[in-house]
Amino acid sequence: MSKVCIITARGGSKRIPGKNIKDFLGKPIIAYSIEAAIGSGVFDEVMVSTDSEEIAEIAEKYGAVVPFRRSSENANDFAVTRDVCKEVIESYRAIGKDFDIFACVYPTAPFLTSKKLKEAVETLERSDAYSLVPVVQFSFPPQRGVVIKDGLMEFLHPEYAQTRSQDLETVYHDCGQFYVERTEAFLREFTLVTSRTVPFVLPEEEVQDIDNYSDWEIAEMKYKLFMKKQ
């Protein structure tokens, strides 16, 4: 099966300017995603979808290809990942390239390793699922979550208010690192979480959202601990 890795990296980050190429413990953070994808050895092509010349130059420096620039429509603040992936797939088809499977990898995923990505792709290939999504367990049961109304706290799900945490069903959420998809199923359903999605469970210490500067500092601390264990 032919496979492509799509690393999505637009240039207009607002909360952390230059986020996708900002230095993360010695190299641009996007370099971690590129190196993990190339090192996995499972992709025919590792490409970066970007509207930025600077990002494109850094991507190529670390071994990725940038065969075309992202459209302005998919580079604004309202662009969503599925639209970017669809644009990439259609752009490749326009030049005669087609891929059976694609992985969409975020540029701010330093905890992603070649081994992990290879295992994820092979897991999807062995299954009859259409897609694979890495997930992590909620650190606190969401069934016991609370909301604040008129200045007072109340349980979101009162029926679980007295239930012991260990008796509640384990709930997971998307890690926000990558997705692996069968191309035709993705185009048919036009969603990254298809009707047949297999989970790829990751430990909490290998997951970190990076949405602001505090998240960035936490990610660097967690990454140092992560590398000590490798």
Contacts in CASP RR format, 6 or more apart in sequence:
PFRMAT RR
TARGET T0000
AUTHOR 0000-0000-0000
METHOD contacts of the structure
MODEL  1
MSKVCIITARGGSKRIPGKNIKDFLGKPIIAYSIEAAIGSGVFDEVMVST
DSEEIAEIAEKYGAVVPFRRSSENANDFAVTRDVCKEVIESYRAIGKDFD
IFACVYPTAPFLTSKKLKEAVETLERSDAYSLVPVVQFSFPPQRGVVIKD
GLMEFLHPEYAQTRSQDLETVYHDCGQFYVERTEAFLREFTLVTSRTVPF
VLPEEEVQDIDNYSDWEIAEMKYKLFMKKQ
1 100 0 8 1.000
1 101 0 8 1.000
1 125 0 8 1.000
2 44 0 8 1.000
2 98 0 8 1.000
2 99 0 8 1.000
2 100 0 8 1.000
2 101 0 8 1.000
3 42 0 8 1.000
3 43 0 8 1.000
3 44 0 8 1.000
3 99 0 8 1.000
3 100 0 8 1.000
3 101 0 8 1.000
3 102 0 8 1.000
3 103 0 8 1.000
3 121 0 8 1.000
4 43 0 8 1.000
4 44 0 8 1.000
4 45 0 8 1.000
4 46 0 8 1.000
4 47 0 8 1.000
4 88 0 8 1.000
4 92 0 8 1.000
4 99 0 8 1.000
4 101 0 8 1.000
4 102 0 8 1.000
4 103 0 8 1.000
5 37 0 8 1.000
5 43 0 8 1.000
5 45 0 8 1.000
5 46 0 8 1.000
5 47 0 8 1.000
5 102 0 8 1.000
5 103 0 8 1.000
5 105 0 8 1.000
5 117 0 8 1.000
6 47 0 8 1.000
6 49 0 8 1.000
6 84 0 8 1.000
6 85 0 8 1.000
6 88 0 8 1.000
6 102 0 8 1.000
6 103 0 8 1.000
6 104 0 8 1.000
6 105 0 8 1.000
7 30 0 8 1.000
7 33 0 8 1.000
7 34 0 8 1.000
7 37 0 8 1.000
7 46 0 8 1.000
7 47 0 8 1.000
7 48 0 8 1.000
7 49 0 8 1.000
7 59 0 8 1.000
7 64 0 8 1.000
7 105 0 8 1.000
7 106 0 8 1.000
7 107 0 8 1.000
8 48 0 8 1.000
8 49 0 8 1.000
8 81 0 8 1.000
8 84 0 8 1.000
8 85 0 8 1.000
8 104 0 8 1.000
8 105 0 8 1.000
8 106 0 8 1.000
8 107 0 8 1.000
9 20 0 8 1.000
9 21 0 8 1.000
9 30 0 8 1.000
9 48 0 8 1.000
9 49 0 8 1.000
9 50 0 8 1.000
9 52 0 8 1.000
9 55 0 8 1.000
9 59 0 8 1.000
9 107 0 8 1.000
10 20 0 8 1.000
10 50 0 8 1.000
10 51 0 8 1.000
10 52 0 8 1.000
10 55 0 8 1.000
10 70 0 8 1.000
10 74 0 8 1.000
10 75 0 8 1.000
10 79 0 8 1.000
11 18 0 8 1.000
11 20 0 8 1.000
11 50 0 8 1.000
11 51 0 8 1.000
11 52 0 8 1.000
11 54 0 8 1.000
11 55 0 8 1.000
11 75 0 8 1.000
12 18 0 8 1.000
12 52 0 8 1.000
12 75 0 8 1.000
12 77 0 8 1.000
13 19 0 8 1.000
13 20 0 8 1.000
14 77 0 8 1.000
15 211 0 8 1.000
15 212 0 8 1.000
16 22 0 8 1.000
16 210 0 8 1.000
16 211 0 8 1.000
16 212 0 8 1.000
16 213 0 8 1.000
16 216 0 8 1.000
19 29 0 8 1.000
19 108 0 8 1.000
19 210 0 8 1.000
20 28 0 8 1.000
20 29 0 8 1.000
20 30 0 8 1.000
20 50 0 8 1.000
20 55 0 8 1.000
20 107 0 8 1.000
20 108 0 8 1.000
21 28 0 8 1.000
21 29 0 8 1.000
21 30 0 8 1.000
21 54 0 8 1.000
21 55 0 8 1.000
21 58 0 8 1.000
22 28 0 8 1.000
22 29 0 8 1.000
22 216 0 8 1.000
23 29 0 8 1.000
24 32 0 8 1.000
24 110 0 8 1.000
24 216 0 8 1.000
24 219 0 8 1.000
24 220 0 8 1.000
24 223 0 8 1.000
25 110 0 8 1.000
25 220 0 8 1.000
25 223 0 8 1.000
25 224 0 8 1.000
28 58 0 8 1.000
28 62 0 8 1.000
29 107 0 8 1.000
29 108 0 8 1.000
29 110 0 8 1.000
29 210 0 8 1.000
30 48 0 8 1.000
30 55 0 8 1.000
30 58 0 8 1.000
30 59 0 8 1.000
30 62 0 8 1.000
30 107 0 8 1.000
30 108 0 8 1.000
31 58 0 8 1.000
31 62 0 8 1.000
32 109 0 8 1.000
32 110 0 8 1.000
32 112 0 8 1.000
33 105 0 8 1.000
33 106 0 8 1.000
33 107 0 8 1.000
33 108 0 8 1.000
33 109 0 8 1.000
33 110 0 8 1.000
33 112 0 8 1.000
34 46 0 8 1.000
34 48 0 8 1.000
34 59 0 8 1.000
34 62 0 8 1.000
34 63 0 8 1.000
34 64 0 8 1.000
35 62 0 8 1.000
35 114 0 8 1.000
36 105 0 8 1.000
36 109 0 8 1.000
36 112 0 8 1.000
36 113 0 8 1.000
36 114 0 8 1.000
36 116 0 8 1.000
36 117 0 8 1.000
37 43 0 8 1.000
37 46 0 8 1.000
37 64 0 8 1.000
37 103 0 8 1.000
37 105 0 8 1.000
37 114 0 8 1.000
37 117 0 8 1.000
38 46 0 8 1.000
38 63 0 8 1.000
38 64 0 8 1.000
38 114 0 8 1.000
39 114 0 8 1.000
40 114 0 8 1.000
40 115 0 8 1.000
40 117 0 8 1.000
40 118 0 8 1.000
40 121 0 8 1.000
41 114 0 8 1.000
41 118 0 8 1.000
42 117 0 8 1.000
42 118 0 8 1.000
42 121 0 8 1.000
42 122 0 8 1.000
43 103 0 8 1.000
44 99 0 8 1.000
45 65 0 8 1.000
45 97 0 8 1.000
45 99 0 8 1.000
46 63 0 8 1.000
46 64 0 8 1.000
46 65 0 8 1.000
47 64 0 8 1.000
47 65 0 8 1.000
47 66 0 8 1.000
47 67 0 8 1.000
47 88 0 8 1.000
48 55 0 8 1.000
48 56 0 8 1.000
48 59 0 8 1.000
48 64 0 8 1.000
48 65 0 8 1.000
48 66 0 8 1.000
48 107 0 8 1.000
49 70 0 8 1.000
49 84 0 8 1.000
49 87 0 8 1.000
49 88 0 8 1.000
50 56 0 8 1.000
50 59 0 8 1.000
50 66 0 8 1.000
50 69 0 8 1.000
50 70 0 8 1.000
51 69 0 8 1.000
51 70 0 8 1.000
51 71 0 8 1.000
51 72 0 8 1.000
51 75 0 8 1.000
56 66 0 8 1.000
56 69 0 8 1.000
59 65 0 8 1.000
59 66 0 8 1.000
60 66 0 8 1.000
67 91 0 8 1.000
67 92 0 8 1.000
67 95 0 8 1.000
68 91 0 8 1.000
70 84 0 8 1.000
70 87 0 8 1.000
71 87 0 8 1.000
73 79 0 8 1.000
73 83 0 8 1.000
74 83 0 8 1.000
74 84 0 8 1.000
74 87 0 8 1.000
81 104 0 8 1.000
81 179 0 8 1.000
81 192 0 8 1.000
82 186 0 8 1.000
82 190 0 8 1.000
82 191 0 8 1.000
82 192 0 8 1.000
84 104 0 8 1.000
85 102 0 8 1.000
85 104 0 8 1.000
85 181 0 8 1.000
85 186 0 8 1.000
85 192 0 8 1.000
86 186 0 8 1.000
86 187 0 8 1.000
86 190 0 8 1.000
88 102 0 8 1.000
89 99 0 8 1.000
89 102 0 8 1.000
89 183 0 8 1.000
89 186 0 8 1.000
89 187 0 8 1.000
92 98 0 8 1.000
92 99 0 8 1.000
98 183 0 8 1.000
99 183 0 8 1.000
100 182 0 8 1.000
100 183 0 8 1.000
100 184 0 8 1.000
101 121 0 8 1.000
101 124 0 8 1.000
101 125 0 8 1.000
101 180 0 8 1.000
101 181 0 8 1.000
101 182 0 8 1.000
101 183 0 8 1.000
102 180 0 8 1.000
102 181 0 8 1.000
102 183 0 8 1.000
102 186 0 8 1.000
103 117 0 8 1.000
103 120 0 8 1.000
103 121 0 8 1.000
103 178 0 8 1.000
103 179 0 8 1.000
103 180 0 8 1.000
103 181 0 8 1.000
104 178 0 8 1.000
104 179 0 8 1.000
104 180 0 8 1.000
104 181 0 8 1.000
104 192 0 8 1.000
105 112 0 8 1.000
105 117 0 8 1.000
105 177 0 8 1.000
105 178 0 8 1.000
106 176 0 8 1.000
106 177 0 8 1.000
106 178 0 8 1.000
108 210 0 8 1.000
109 176 0 8 1.000
109 177 0 8 1.000
109 178 0 8 1.000
110 219 0 8 1.000
110 223 0 8 1.000
111 177 0 8 1.000
111 206 0 8 1.000
111 207 0 8 1.000
111 208 0 8 1.000
111 222 0 8 1.000
111 223 0 8 1.000
111 226 0 8 1.000
112 177 0 8 1.000
112 178 0 8 1.000
116 202 0 8 1.000
117 178 0 8 1.000
119 200 0 8 1.000
120 132 0 8 1.000
120 134 0 8 1.000
120 178 0 8 1.000
120 180 0 8 1.000
120 200 0 8 1.000
121 132 0 8 1.000
121 180 0 8 1.000
123 132 0 8 1.000
123 198 0 8 1.000
123 200 0 8 1.000
124 131 0 8 1.000
124 132 0 8 1.000
124 180 0 8 1.000
124 182 0 8 1.000
124 198 0 8 1.000
127 198 0 8 1.000
128 196 0 8 1.000
129 194 0 8 1.000
129 196 0 8 1.000
129 197 0 8 1.000
129 198 0 8 1.000
130 181 0 8 1.000
130 182 0 8 1.000
130 185 0 8 1.000
130 186 0 8 1.000
130 189 0 8 1.000
130 194 0 8 1.000
130 195 0 8 1.000
130 196 0 8 1.000
130 197 0 8 1.000
131 179 0 8 1.000
131 180 0 8 1.000
131 181 0 8 1.000
131 182 0 8 1.000
131 185 0 8 1.000
131 186 0 8 1.000
131 192 0 8 1.000
131 193 0 8 1.000
131 194 0 8 1.000
131 196 0 8 1.000
131 197 0 8 1.000
131 198 0 8 1.000
132 179 0 8 1.000
132 180 0 8 1.000
132 181 0 8 1.000
132 197 0 8 1.000
132 198 0 8 1.000
132 199 0 8 1.000
132 200 0 8 1.000
133 174 0 8 1.000
133 175 0 8 1.000
133 179 0 8 1.000
133 192 0 8 1.000
133 193 0 8 1.000
133 197 0 8 1.000
133 198 0 8 1.000
133 199 0 8 1.000
133 200 0 8 1.000
134 174 0 8 1.000
134 175 0 8 1.000
134 176 0 8 1.000
134 177 0 8 1.000
134 178 0 8 1.000
134 199 0 8 1.000
134 200 0 8 1.000
134 201 0 8 1.000
134 202 0 8 1.000
135 172 0 8 1.000
135 173 0 8 1.000
135 174 0 8 1.000
135 175 0 8 1.000
135 199 0 8 1.000
135 200 0 8 1.000
135 201 0 8 1.000
135 202 0 8 1.000
136 172 0 8 1.000
136 173 0 8 1.000
136 175 0 8 1.000
136 201 0 8 1.000
136 202 0 8 1.000
136 203 0 8 1.000
136 204 0 8 1.000
136 207 0 8 1.000
137 170 0 8 1.000
137 171 0 8 1.000
137 172 0 8 1.000
137 201 0 8 1.000
137 204 0 8 1.000
138 171 0 8 1.000
138 172 0 8 1.000
138 173 0 8 1.000
139 204 0 8 1.000
140 165 0 8 1.000
141 160 0 8 1.000
141 165 0 8 1.000
141 168 0 8 1.000
141 171 0 8 1.000
142 171 0 8 1.000
143 157 0 8 1.000
143 160 0 8 1.000
143 163 0 8 1.000
143 168 0 8 1.000
143 169 0 8 1.000
143 171 0 8 1.000
144 155 0 8 1.000
144 157 0 8 1.000
144 160 0 8 1.000
144 161 0 8 1.000
144 163 0 8 1.000
144 165 0 8 1.000
144 168 0 8 1.000
145 155 0 8 1.000
145 156 0 8 1.000
145 157 0 8 1.000
146 153 0 8 1.000
146 154 0 8 1.000
146 155 0 8 1.000
146 156 0 8 1.000
147 153 0 8 1.000
147 154 0 8 1.000
147 156 0 8 1.000
148 154 0 8 1.000
155 161 0 8 1.000
160 168 0 8 1.000
172 199 0 8 1.000
172 201 0 8 1.000
174 193 0 8 1.000
175 202 0 8 1.000
175 207 0 8 1.000
176 207 0 8 1.000
176 209 0 8 1.000
177 202 0 8 1.000
177 207 0 8 1.000
179 192 0 8 1.000
179 193 0 8 1.000
181 192 0 8 1.000
181 194 0 8 1.000
185 194 0 8 1.000
185 196 0 8 1.000
186 192 0 8 1.000
186 194 0 8 1.000
189 195 0 8 1.000
205 222 0 8 1.000
205 225 0 8 1.000
205 226 0 8 1.000
206 226 0 8 1.000
208 215 0 8 1.000
208 218 0 8 1.000
208 219 0 8 1.000
208 222 0 8 1.000
209 215 0 8 1.000
210 216 0 8 1.000
210 219 0 8 1.000
END
